[in-house]
Amino acid sequence: MELMDYHDKKALNEVLVRWYGAQAASWRMNDSVAQVVIKMLVEMRSCTAALHFVPMPTTFGNQLGQLTKGYLKKVIGVLKNDERVYNICSHHTIRQYRSEIQMASMGL
């Protein structure tokens, strides 16, 4: 028994079409596809959390002070539970899970 109704499937399909293009419109939406998408979102957020701690380039002046200030801003952003995801994280995850989503849509 599937847990998703028509509206859930339609919303999930819209997300996949946005990620993978028009070809995703023909993919069958089911609970397995939803589980893969949830796994993808967790991975995107994990990647983003890790990237929050990568230092930003410094400019002229007190580089140590700039580095410390930039790092503190990132830590505060993480603590505020910032919901943004870095593009590199989303693009990598979307590419990595394409086959798994297609197989899940076929019931494999």
N, C-alpha and C positions, 0 to 999 in steps of 0.2 A: 504494500500500500504506500503510495507516494504521499509525502507530507506537504508538497507544494500545490497550491491551487493555480488556476489560470493566470491570475494577476502576478503571482510570484514568478511563474515561468516567463511571462512576458517581460517583467522587469529584469530578470536574469539574462534573457536573450538580448535585451537592449544594451546591457553592460558588455556582453560578449561581442556584439556587433560593433560597439564603439572600440573595443580592444583589438578585434581581429578582422574587422571589415565585413562587407556584405555576405561573404561566404558563411559566416556564423549564423546568419538568419535561418539557414536550413538545418542547423544542428538541433537535435531533440533535447529539450530541457528536462532534466530529471534530478532526483535527489543526489545521485553520484556527481553530477556536474556541479551542483550547489556545494557539495563537500569539497571538491577541488578548488572552487573559487574561494571558499572560506580559507583553505590552506594557503592559497596565493596571497590573500589579504594579510594573513598573519606573517608570511614571509616578507611582504612589502614593508610592513610596519617594523619588523625586526631589523631589516636592512636600513631603514630610515633612522631608527634609534642608534644604530652603530655609526652612521654617517654624521650624526649630530656631534660626535666627539672628534671628528677630523678637524684639525686646526685650519683656519682660513688664512690666506696669504696676508702678510703684513705690509704696511707702507712705510714711508719715511717717519722718523721720529723714534719714540720709545717703543721698540718692537716687542719687548717683553711685556710691557703694559698693554699693548694692543692685543697680543696673543691671550693674555690673561682675561682681558675684558671680553674678547670674542668667545673664549671658552666658557666663561661664566654665563653669557647670553644663551649659549647652546644648552648648558645644564639647566638653566631656568626654563627654557622652552620645553625640554623633556619633562621637567617636573610639573609644568602646567598641562601636560598631556596634549601637546600640540598634535593635531590630527593630519597635518600635511604630510605628504609622501614625496620623497625625492623622485624626479623623473627617471634617473638611472635605476632606481630600485624597481619601479613599476615596469619599465621597459624590459629589464632583464627577466623579471618574474613572468611577465606575459609571454615572452619568447620561450622561456624554459618549460612552461606548463601547457603549451599549445597541443601537443600530441596527447597528453593525459586527458585534457578536456574533450578532445575529439573522440577518444576511446570511450570515455565515460558517457558521452552523448549517444554512442552506439550500443551502450549497455555492456561494454567489455570491461 
